[in-house]
Amino acid sequence: MPVFSATFTLKYGSTNLSSITVYVFQDGKLITSGSTSSTGTVSFTLPTGNYSYKTTTNFTGDITASSEVTLDHKKFTLTVKDNANNPISSETIRVYEDGIEAVSSKSTNSTGVVEFYLKPSDKYAYKTSFNQAAFSLQNDLALTLTKNIVSIIAKYGNYPVADNFTLYPFGDKNTSLGTYYSSSNDGEINFNVAIGKYWLKNKLNIYTELDITNANQQFVLNYKKIRFISNETDPNILENIVVSNGSYSQDSKTTDGKGYADFYLLPGTYTYSHLGMSESFTVTNDTTINLTTQTITFNLKNPVTLTSYVNQPFKVGKDMNSLTSFTTNTSGTCQVKLKAGSYIFSDGISSYPFTVSTGGQTITPPLYDVTFNITQNLPNATLTYLYVSSINTGKEVLYTYTNGMKLCLLSGDYKFRCYGDGFSSNQSVPFQVSQNTTVQGLYSFQLNVTDNNNVAVSGQSYYIKQDGSVINASFTTNNQGSAIAYLPNGTYQLYNPKTQEETTFEINNQNKILDIQLPSEVTLLVKKDGQALTSGYVMIYNEQKTAVQSVQIANGIGKVRLQSGSSYYVMLSASGVASMQSKVTVSSSSITLDFISLQIKTEGKGIAFPYQTDENNLVYYLKQSSIRLAAVPMKGWSCTKWVINTTNINDDLVEYTLNEATIATAVFEQSVSSSIPQLKSSNNNLTIYPNPTETQINFSETLCGNAVIYNTEGRIMKQTYVYGNSVNVSDLTSGLYIIAIDTDYDTYKGNFIKK
């Protein structure tokens, strides 16, 4: 096998560079590698072929034949020292090119120096533990970095404070630059960083901004003393105090029999917890917080039956977001130690406010028995979960439902919602608690749907609405044509999303059955220019031209329920298709809809109707539709003929029956005047708003001249004089129109829709 030799010589000036590795690749695979000798050379014998190489000094290139490659390097020297000019050893330096690490990292030696031999490049960057920057290496480069000694003193008055600190870059609170500790014997910590801004965070998540501008800079953190005291006789009453700032940052203290607990805190907002109760406080100066508590007895009993609620869970706190759980004993009471102040008692859902002023108070909240017999009138219903919420607090609690289940609730206004087969989890039913109460309130609503032949209609979807809002959006008939929902008393609407029809019904203390008969199903056989429509929709409108429903078509077939003997308007809706409404009458179980394309074009200066289209935006009509083709020439032009497919018709107004895909071209010539009102030749298009409109159209500019409004068949529907920037069109019927305004200087044209 033929071979060739490749020799690499790596130099820095006249100095040979040894121990530098050269890698040889072929087709992305490493073939061989070797390190330079004391002479700075390394040789490879390779089979004939194409190869690439890369060195650990970031040189790359190709080799294809016997060659000697000499690679001249530049030297990058970095010296690291502290602000006392002492060398810093073992500082790791990484060098990158284009953001990719180009060489192995190196560490400074005992003199604080590290050297890199690299290929010349403008795209290098270095990174240390305290600094990073870009640099160019077209020539030798030597840099000196000073690692500043920064001092942090944590103190209260003259006394050191023990704390834990983490240092972060100013723009990144997620990347730690180091962790440091001060002690109660020495509150000073020192670290080396470059000049710049940083964040210093202590163990309680308080951030301090450090703006380091010079060497030997010192920052003093002045802590405040927060003393928690209690006038209770037990000196260890404060042994369980916890101060926190966020979920994962906290500090705890015990009194060791002193009767007080001291915390040294930086200014900020914190939360303390004691005896299961929590409260926030703000530190700006030294503060004493009195945690003297009173013993409060909670006596939970039913005010009607006087039955005690034994082993009853309840909660106490300052608000619904800071509640602590307790449980009554076998006599229905529970003693809780609380500071003087305002609190709420909660059953877990609602709240009852009370105030602690002196010890020995007994709190008896207004609690009642609430029995839920929601399925009492629904023997076949399956209710799985019950959600109960307070209208006052907005708090909602989930329960596993059993008929006859009983809850202990405070007096107040509530609502419940259900989850289970036939239940709408979106619908909330209100109820009030002011005495022992039984909640029933749900009745069955059964819908039975058949067609004209009394055949059950399955898969028919409806919405149940109340007061304009949908409370059940998945009300669909089963194989027996039935659907069941469970509803409280009230007035509802059954809404058919396909036909947009609504049927009103009422639930009034009894179960309700509603029978609906739908028209029989009609099959739509849909073609587009003689071929079955692969995918798309047919829009169906009633005789008032109000949309009834949209029917999906797949492989030329769609299914829809339409009243036999009734007439509807249909329109094709598919990608890249425009369509006009055409009238059909339902006389059998299937209707063939053959939509034929019509493309309107012009030659010369003029407007052609119905309206001009292009080959990518055809307009479709039902086959055998009668179309009026009209041409309106510009001033100085006349319409000489219509060319319909290959047939010439010498007229500017043509009544045409559409039986095949048609291209109709209105041909205008510049000579004889037309009997149809003419327009000046112009490319000025009007900006019309609002569009669609009901009463008036406005223009983007003020005009003065005669205006003519045409329908899509080219008929003149209105002539008026315009002086200003608007025209009243309230007298026009709904449809698409073209307006042309002839001024002394030009003609302006635009389209608008009258609603």
C-alpha positions in Angstrom: 0.0 0.0 0.0 1.5 3.4 -0.9 2.4 5.6 2.0 3.6 9.1 2.6 5.4 10.9 5.5 4.2 14.1 7.3 6.5 15.9 9.7 5.4 18.7 12.0 7.7 21.2 13.6 6.3 23.4 16.4 8.2 26.5 17.3 8.0 29.6 19.3 10.4 32.0 17.5 13.7 30.1 17.5 12.6 27.9 20.4 11.5 24.4 19.7 8.3 23.4 21.5 8.4 19.9 23.0 5.7 17.7 24.5 2.9 19.1 22.4 0.5 16.5 21.0 -0.5 16.4 17.3 -3.7 14.4 16.4 -4.3 13.0 12.9 -7.9 12.4 11.7 -9.5 10.8 8.7 -13.3 10.9 8.0 -13.9 12.2 11.5 -12.0 9.4 13.2 -8.7 9.6 15.1 -6.1 7.7 13.2 -2.9 8.4 15.2 -1.3 10.9 17.5 2.2 11.8 18.7 4.0 14.4 20.8 6.9 16.6 19.7 10.4 15.7 20.8 13.0 18.0 22.2 13.6 19.3 18.7 10.0 20.3 18.4 9.2 17.7 15.8 7.0 14.7 15.3 6.6 12.6 12.2 3.8 10.2 10.9 3.9 7.6 8.1 0.4 7.4 6.7 -1.3 5.5 3.8 -2.0 7.7 0.8 -5.2 9.7 1.5 -6.7 12.9 2.8 -6.2 13.7 6.5 -6.7 16.5 9.0 -4.7 17.5 12.0 -5.1 19.3 15.3 -2.6 20.3 18.0 -3.1 20.9 21.7 -2.1 24.5 20.9 -5.2 24.9 18.7 -3.6 24.6 15.2 -5.7 22.8 12.6 -5.2 22.0 9.0 -5.2 19.4 6.2 -2.5 17.1 4.8 -2.8 15.1 1.6 0.8 14.2 0.6 4.4 14.1 1.9 5.0 17.4 3.6 6.7 19.3 6.3 4.4 21.5 8.4 6.0 24.3 10.5 3.7 25.9 13.1 4.8 29.2 14.6 3.2 30.0 18.0 2.6 33.1 20.1 3.1 33.1 23.9 0.3 34.2 26.3 1.7 34.9 29.8 -0.6 35.5 32.7 0.6 36.6 36.2 -1.7 36.5 39.2 -0.9 38.4 42.4 -2.8 39.8 45.4 -3.1 43.5 46.2 0.1 43.3 48.3 2.0 42.2 45.2 2.4 38.6 46.5 2.2 35.9 43.8 -0.9 33.6 43.9 -0.1 30.0 43.0 -2.5 27.2 42.0 -4.9 29.6 40.4 -6.6 27.7 37.5 -6.6 29.4 34.1 -8.7 28.3 31.2 -8.3 29.6 27.6 -11.1 29.5 25.0 -11.4 30.3 21.3 -14.9 31.1 20.0 -16.3 29.9 23.3 -14.8 26.5 22.9 -12.0 25.4 25.3 -8.9 25.3 23.1 -6.3 24.0 25.5 -6.1 22.1 28.8 -6.4 24.3 31.8 -3.2 25.2 33.6 -2.5 26.6 37.1 -0.1 29.3 38.1 3.2 28.2 39.5 4.9 29.3 42.8 5.7 32.7 41.2 2.1 33.2 40.2 2.8 32.8 36.5 1.3 30.5 33.8 2.3 30.4 30.1 0.4 29.2 27.0 1.8 28.6 23.5 -1.0 29.1 21.0 -1.7 29.7 17.4 -2.3 33.4 16.5 -6.0 34.3 16.8 -8.2 37.4 17.6 -10.9 35.3 19.3 -9.4 34.1 22.6 -10.7 34.5 26.1 -9.4 33.5 29.5 -11.3 32.6 32.6 -10.1 32.5 36.3 -11.9 31.9 39.5 -12.4 35.7 39.9 -12.1 37.2 36.4 -12.6 36.6 32.7 -12.0 38.6 29.5 -11.4 38.4 25.8 -8.0 39.0 24.2 -6.2 39.0 20.9 -3.0 37.0 20.3 -1.5 38.1 17.0 1.7 38.9 19.0 3.0 37.8 22.3 0.9 39.0 25.2 1.5 39.3 28.9 -1.2 40.2 31.4 -1.1 40.7 35.2 -4.3 40.2 37.2 -4.7 41.5 40.8 -6.8 39.4 43.1 -8.1 41.9 45.6 -8.4 41.1 49.3 -11.9 42.1 50.4 -12.8 42.2 54.1 -16.3 41.6 55.5 -16.9 42.4 59.2 -20.1 41.0 60.7 -20.8 42.7 64.0 -23.3 43.9 66.5 -21.9 47.0 68.2 -18.4 46.0 69.0 -19.2 42.2 69.2 -18.5 39.8 66.3 -21.5 37.9 64.8 -21.4 34.3 63.6 -23.0 33.9 60.1 -22.6 32.0 56.9 -22.1 33.9 53.6 -22.2 33.0 49.9 -20.7 35.3 47.2 -22.4 35.7 43.8 -21.7 37.7 40.6 -23.9 40.8 40.5 -25.9 39.6 37.5 -26.2 35.9 38.6 -27.6 34.8 41.9 -27.3 31.2 40.9 -23.6 30.8 40.4 -21.7 30.7 43.7 -18.2 32.2 43.8 -17.5 30.8 47.3 -18.8 30.2 50.8 -17.4 31.9 53.9 -18.0 31.8 57.6 -17.7 34.4 60.4 -17.7 33.3 64.0 -18.7 34.7 67.4 -14.9 35.0 68.2 -14.0 36.7 64.9 -16.6 38.4 62.8 -14.2 39.1 59.9 -13.9 37.1 56.7 -11.5 37.8 53.8 -11.7 36.7 50.1 -10.0 37.6 46.8 -12.1 38.9 44.0 -11.6 41.3 41.0 -12.9 44.9 41.1 -16.7 44.9 40.3 -20.1 44.4 41.8 -21.2 41.3 43.7 -24.0 40.0 45.9 -23.3 38.7 49.4 -26.0 36.5 50.9 -26.1 35.4 54.5 -27.8 32.2 55.9 -31.2 33.9 56.2 -31.3 34.9 52.6 -30.5 38.6 53.1 -28.6 40.0 50.1 -26.0 42.8 50.5 -24.7 44.6 47.4 -20.8 44.9 47.3 -19.3 47.5 45.0 -15.6 46.7 45.0 -13.7 49.6 43.6 -10.2 49.2 45.1 -7.9 46.9 47.0 -8.1 46.2 50.7 -11.7 47.4 50.7 -13.7 46.7 53.8 -17.5 46.3 54.2 -19.2 46.4 57.6 -22.4 44.5 58.2 -24.2 46.0 61.2 -26.6 43.5 62.8 -29.5 44.3 65.0 -30.5 42.5 68.1 -34.0 41.1 68.2 -34.9 39.9 71.7 -37.9 37.6 72.2 -39.2 37.8 75.8 -42.0 36.2 77.8 -43.6 37.1 81.1 -44.5 33.5 81.7 -43.2 31.8 84.8 -41.6 28.9 82.8 -38.1 30.3 81.9 -37.9 27.8 79.0 -41.2 28.9 77.4 -39.2 30.3 74.5 -37.0 27.3 73.7 -38.7 26.6 70.3 -38.4 30.0 68.5 -37.6 29.8 64.8 -36.8 32.8 62.7 -36.9 32.3 58.9 -36.8 34.2 55.6 -38.2 32.0 52.9 -38.8 28.2 53.0 -35.2 27.0 53.2 -33.5 29.7 55.4 -34.1 29.6 59.1 -32.3 29.9 62.5 -33.5 28.6 65.8 -32.7 29.5 69.4 -33.3 28.1 72.9 -33.4 30.1 76.1 -31.4 27.7 78.3 -33.5 28.9 81.2 -32.8 32.6 80.6 -36.4 33.5 79.8 -35.5 35.2 76.6 -33.9 34.4 73.2 -31.7 36.8 71.2 -31.3 36.8 67.4 -28.7 39.0 65.6 -30.2 39.8 62.2 -29.5 42.1 59.3 -32.2 44.6 58.4 -35.0 42.9 56.5 -38.4 41.2 56.8 -38.6 37.8 58.6 -41.1 35.4 60.1 -40.9 33.9 63.6 -42.6 30.7 64.7 -43.4 29.9 68.3 -45.7 27.4 69.8 -47.0 26.5 66.4 -47.9 30.1 65.5 -46.2 32.2 62.9 -46.0 36.0 62.4 -43.9 38.3 60.2 -41.8 41.2 61.5 -39.4 43.8 60.1 -36.0 44.6 61.4 -34.7 48.2 61.2 -33.3 48.6 64.7 -32.9 46.7 67.9 -36.3 45.4 68.9 -37.9 43.5 71.7 -40.8 41.2 70.8 -43.0 40.1 73.7 -44.2 36.5 73.2 -46.1 36.4 76.5 -49.0 34.1 75.9 -52.4 33.5 77.4 -54.1 30.1 77.8 -57.2 30.1 75.6 -59.7 27.2 75.8 -61.6 26.3 72.6 -64.9 24.6 73.4 -66.3 23.1 70.2 -69.9 22.0 70.5 -73.1 22.2 68.5 -75.2 25.2 69.7 -78.4 23.4 68.9 -77.8 19.9 70.3 -75.0 20.9 72.7 -73.1 17.9 71.5 -69.4 18.3 71.9 -67.2 17.8 68.8 -64.6 15.3 70.2 -61.3 14.6 68.4 -62.3 17.4 66.0 -59.5 19.0 64.0 -59.4 22.8 63.7 -57.0 25.6 62.9 -56.0 28.9 64.4 -53.9 31.7 62.9 -53.5 35.3 62.0 -55.1 34.7 58.6 -56.0 31.8 56.2 -52.4 31.6 55.0 -50.8 31.1 58.4 -52.9 28.5 60.2 -51.7 26.0 62.8 -53.6 22.7 63.4 -55.0 21.5 66.7 -57.4 18.8 67.8 -60.0 18.7 70.6 -59.8 16.1 73.3 -62.5 13.6 74.4 -64.5 16.4 76.0 -64.5 18.6 72.9 -62.0 21.2 74.2 -58.5 22.2 73.5 -56.2 24.6 75.2 -53.9 26.8 73.1 -51.3 29.4 74.1 -51.7 32.6 72.2 -50.3 36.2 72.4 -52.7 39.1 72.8 -54.1 40.1 69.4 -56.5 39.3 66.7 -56.9 35.8 65.3 -59.2 33.6 63.2 -60.6 30.1 64.0 -61.0 28.0 60.9 -62.9 24.8 60.2 -60.4 24.4 57.3 -62.7 26.1 54.9 -64.3 29.2 56.5 -63.1 31.5 59.3 -64.4 32.9 62.6 -62.5 36.0 64.0 -61.7 36.4 67.7 -59.5 38.5 69.9 -57.2 37.5 72.8 -56.9 40.1 75.5 -56.5 38.2 78.8 -56.0 34.7 79.9 -58.7 32.3 80.8 -60.9 33.1 77.7 -63.1 30.4 76.3 -63.8 30.5 72.5 -66.9 28.8 71.3 -67.2 29.1 67.5 -70.6 28.8 65.8 -70.2 25.2 64.4 -73.1 23.2 63.0 -73.7 19.8 61.5 -74.0 19.8 57.7 -75.3 16.5 56.2 -74.9 16.0 52.5 -77.6 13.9 50.8 -76.8 15.0 47.3 -77.7 11.7 45.6 -80.9 11.2 47.6 -83.0 11.8 44.5 -80.5 10.1 42.2 -80.7 6.4 42.9 -78.5 5.5 39.9 -75.9 8.3 40.2 -72.2 7.7 41.1 -70.7 10.6 42.9 -67.0 10.2 43.7 -65.8 13.5 45.1 -67.3 16.5 46.8 -65.6 19.9 46.7 -66.8 22.3 49.5 -65.7 26.0 49.5 -66.3 29.1 51.5 -67.7 32.1 49.6 -66.0 34.3 52.3 -62.5 32.9 52.2 -62.4 31.2 48.7 -60.9 28.2 50.4 -61.9 24.8 48.8 -61.5 21.4 50.3 -61.9 18.0 48.6 -63.8 15.1 50.2 -64.4 11.6 49.1 -68.2 11.4 48.9 -70.5 9.0 50.7 -74.3 9.7 50.8 -75.2 11.1 54.2 -71.7 12.2 55.0 -71.5 14.9 57.7 -69.2 17.9 58.1 -68.7 20.3 61.0 -68.8 23.8 59.5 -68.9 27.4 60.7 -72.0 29.5 60.1 -71.6 31.3 56.7 -72.1 31.0 53.0 -70.7 28.1 51.1 -70.9 26.3 47.8 -70.2 22.8 46.6 -69.4 21.1 43.3 -69.3 17.4 42.4 -67.1 15.1 40.5 -68.5 11.8 39.1 -70.4 10.3 36.2 -73.0 12.7 35.0 -71.9 15.5 37.4 -70.4 18.8 36.1 -67.4 19.7 38.1 -67.6 23.3 36.7 -71.0 24.0 38.3 -71.1 25.3 41.9 -74.2 25.0 44.0 -74.6 27.6 46.9 -75.8 26.7 50.4 -76.0 28.5 53.7 -75.1 27.3 57.2 -76.9 29.0 60.1 -78.1 25.9 61.8 -77.9 22.2 61.5 -78.4 21.7 57.7 -79.0 18.9 55.2 -77.8 19.7 51.7 -79.8 17.9 48.9 -80.4 20.1 45.9 -79.6 17.9 42.9 -82.0 16.3 40.5 -81.5 14.3 37.3 -81.9 15.9 33.9 -82.3 13.2 31.2 -82.2 14.0 27.5 -83.6 11.6 25.0 -82.7 12.2 21.3 -84.3 10.5 18.3 -84.6 11.2 14.6 -87.8 11.5 12.5 -88.0 7.7 12.4 -87.8 7.4 16.2 -84.3 5.9 16.0 -82.0 6.8 18.9 -79.3 9.3 18.0 -76.0 8.5 19.7 -72.9 10.7 19.9 -75.0 13.9 19.7 -73.2 16.6 21.7 -74.8 19.5 23.6 -73.8 22.2 26.1 -75.8 22.9 29.2 -75.8 26.6 29.9 -77.1 28.8 32.7 -77.2 32.6 32.7 -75.2 32.6 29.5 -72.3 30.5 30.9 -71.5 26.9 29.9 -71.7 24.7 33.0 -71.4 21.3 31.2 -69.5 21.1 27.9 -69.4 17.3 27.6 -73.1 16.4 27.5 -73.2 13.7 24.8 -75.8 11.0 24.1 -74.9 7.4 24.6 -75.8 4.4 22.4 -79.4 4.6 23.6 -79.6 8.2 22.5 -79.7 9.4 26.2 -77.5 11.7 28.3 -77.9 12.4 32.0 -76.8 15.4 34.1 -77.4 16.2 37.8 -78.5 19.8 38.4 -80.0 21.9 41.2 -83.2 23.9 40.9 -82.9 26.6 38.2 -83.5 27.6 34.6 -81.1 26.2 32.0 -80.5 26.2 28.2 -79.6 23.1 26.2 -77.3 24.4 23.4 -76.6 22.5 20.2 -73.1 23.7 19.1 -73.6 22.5 15.5 -77.0 24.2 14.8 -76.6 26.9 17.5 -80.1 26.2 18.7 -81.1 26.5 22.3 -83.9 24.8 24.2 -84.8 26.2 27.6 -85.8 23.9 30.5 -86.3 24.1 34.2 -85.5 22.0 37.3 -88.1 22.6 40.0 -87.8 20.1 42.9 -88.1 17.1 40.7 -86.2 15.1 38.1 -86.6 16.3 34.5 -86.9 14.4 31.2 -86.6 16.2 27.9 -87.3 14.5 24.5 -85.8 16.1 21.4 -86.5 14.9 17.8 -83.8 15.7 15.2 -84.1 15.5 11.5 -82.9 12.3 9.9 -79.3 12.2 8.7 -78.5 13.3 5.2 -75.4 12.3 3.3 -73.6 15.0 1.4 -71.7 13.8 -1.7 -69.3 16.7 -2.3 -67.3 17.3 -5.5 -64.9 20.0 -6.5 -64.7 20.5 -10.3 -66.1 16.9 -10.8 -63.7 15.2 -8.3 -64.5 14.0 -4.8 -63.5 16.7 -2.2 -60.6 15.1 -0.3 -61.0 17.3 2.8 -62.8 20.5 3.8 -66.1 21.7 5.1 -69.5 22.6 3.7 -71.1 25.6 5.5 -74.9 25.4 5.8 -77.2 28.4 6.3 -80.9 28.6 6.8 -83.2 30.6 4.5 -82.5 33.7 6.6 -78.8 33.1 5.7 -77.9 32.5 9.3 -75.2 29.9 9.8 -76.7 26.5 10.9 -73.6 24.3 11.0 -70.3 23.3 9.5 -70.1 19.8 8.1 -66.7 18.1 7.8 -66.1 16.4 4.4 -63.7 13.5 4.1 -63.2 11.7 0.8 -66.2 13.4 -0.7 -68.7 12.4 2.0 -70.2 14.3 4.9 -73.1 13.6 7.3 -75.6 16.2 8.5 -79.1 16.4 9.9 -81.4 18.5 7.8 -85.2 18.9 7.8 -86.7 17.1 4.8 -88.5 19.5 2.4 -86.6 22.5 3.8 -84.3 24.7 1.8 -80.8 25.7 2.8 -77.9 27.7 1.5 -74.6 25.9 1.1 -71.0 27.1 0.6 -67.7 25.3 0.2 -65.0 25.9 2.7 -61.6 24.4 1.9 -57.9 25.4 1.7 -57.3 28.0 -1.0 -61.0 28.2 -1.9 -63.6 31.0 -1.9 -67.2 30.1 -2.4 -70.6 31.7 -2.9 -73.8 30.6 -1.2 -76.1 28.5 -3.3 -79.6 27.2 -2.5 -80.5 23.5 -2.2 -83.7 21.7 -1.1 -83.6 18.5 1.0 -85.7 15.9 -0.9 -83.9 12.6 -0.2 -81.4 11.0 2.2 -78.5 12.2 0.1 -77.6 15.4 -1.7 -74.9 15.8 -4.4 -73.1 19.1 -4.2 -70.9 19.6 -7.3 -69.0 22.8 -6.8 -67.6 24.3 -10.0 -64.8 26.9 -10.1 -65.0 30.3 -11.8 -62.0 32.4 -12.4 -62.6 36.1 -13.5 -59.8 37.8 -15.4 -59.4 41.1 -17.3 -57.4 42.3 -20.3 -57.0 46.1 -20.5 -58.4 48.7 -18.2 -61.6 47.9 -16.4 -63.4 46.1 -13.6 -64.9 42.6 -14.1 -67.7 41.1 -12.0 -68.6 38.9 -10.0 -65.0 39.9 -8.9 -61.6 39.4 -10.2 -59.7 36.3 -9.0 -56.5 34.5 -9.8 -55.5 30.9 -10.4 -54.6 30.4 -6.8 -57.8 31.8 -5.4 -60.8 30.4 -7.3 -64.4 31.0 -6.5 -66.8 28.0 -6.4 -70.5 27.8 -7.2 -72.8 24.9 -7.4 -73.1 23.4 -10.8 -75.8 24.9 -13.0 -75.7 28.2 -11.0 -76.7 31.2 -13.1 -74.0 33.9 -13.1 -74.2 37.4 -14.4 -70.8 38.5 -15.9 -70.5 42.3 -16.1 -67.6 44.5 -17.2 -67.1 48.2 -16.3 -64.4 50.0 -18.4 -62.1 52.8 -17.3 -62.4 56.2 -18.9 -61.2 56.0 -22.5 -61.7 52.3 -22.7 -64.5 50.0 -23.7 -65.4 46.4 -23.2 -65.3 44.6 -26.6 -66.1 41.0 -25.5 -66.1 38.3 -22.9 -63.9 35.2 -23.5 -65.5 32.3 -21.6 -63.1 29.4 -21.8 -62.6 29.4 -25.6 -65.9 31.1 -26.6 -66.1 34.8 -27.6 -69.2 36.7 -26.6 -69.4 40.2 -28.0 -71.2 41.9 -25.1 -70.2 43.5 -21.8 -73.1 41.8 -19.9 -73.5 38.0 -20.1 -76.0 35.7 -18.4 -74.0 32.4 -18.0 -74.9 28.9 -16.6 -71.9 27.3 -14.8 -71.5 23.6 -15.8 -67.8 23.2 -15.9 -64.6 24.8 -14.6 -64.6 28.2 -16.2 -62.2 31.0 -16.9 -64.0 34.2 -18.0 -62.0 37.1 -19.3 -63.4 40.6 -19.8 -61.5 42.2 -22.7 -61.2 46.0 -22.7 -59.8 48.2 -25.6 -58.8 51.8 -25.6 -61.2 53.6 -28.0 -65.0 53.6 -28.0 -66.9 54.7 -24.9 -69.1 52.2 -23.0 -72.8 52.5 -22.2 -71.9 51.4 -18.7 -70.6 54.3 -16.5 -66.9 54.6 -17.1 -64.0 55.2 -14.6 -60.8 57.1 -15.0 -57.8 54.7 -15.3 -56.2 54.6 -11.8 -54.4 52.3 -9.4 -55.6 54.2 -6.4 -57.2 51.8 -3.9 -59.3 53.2 -1.0 -58.7 52.2 2.6 -62.3 51.6 3.9 -63.3 51.3 7.5 -65.1 49.9 9.3 -65.2 46.9 7.0 -67.7 45.1 7.3 -70.0 48.0 8.1 -73.7 48.5 9.1 -74.4 52.1 8.3 -71.5 54.1 7.0 -68.1 53.6 5.3 -65.2 55.9 5.9 -62.1 56.6 3.8 -58.5 57.3 4.7 -58.5 60.6 2.8 -60.9 63.4 2.0 -62.4 63.2 -1.6 -64.7 65.3 -3.7 -66.6 63.7 -6.7 -69.3 61.4 -8.0 -69.4 57.9 -6.3 -70.9 54.8 -7.9 -71.5 51.6 -5.8 -71.8 48.3 -7.7 -72.8 44.8 -6.5 -70.8 41.8 -7.4 -72.8 41.3 -10.6 -71.8 44.7 -11.9 -75.2 46.3 -11.3 -75.3 50.0 -10.1 -76.8 49.9 -6.6 -76.3 53.5 -5.6 -75.0 56.8 -7.0 -74.2 59.8 -4.8 -71.9 62.8 -4.5 -69.1 62.6 -2.0 -67.7 65.7 -0.3 -65.5 64.5 2.6 -64.4 61.1 3.7 -67.6 59.0 4.2 -70.7 57.6 2.5 -73.9 56.4 4.1 -74.7 52.8 3.0 -77.5 52.0 5.5 -79.9 51.6 2.6 -78.0 48.8 1.0 -78.8 45.1 1.6 -76.2 42.8 3.1 -73.5 41.7 0.6 -70.2 42.6 -1.1 -69.9 45.9 -3.0 -67.4 47.9 -5.0 -67.3 51.7 -4.8 -65.7 53.9 -7.4 -65.3 57.7 -6.7 -64.5 59.9 -9.8 -62.7 63.1 -8.8 -61.3 65.9 -11.1 -57.9 64.4 -10.8 -58.3 60.6 -10.4 -60.6 57.7 -9.7 -60.5 55.8 -6.4 -61.8 52.2 -5.9 -62.4 49.9 -3.0 -64.4 46.9 -1.8 -66.6 46.7 1.3 -69.1 44.4 3.0 -72.5 45.6 4.2 -73.6 43.6 7.2 
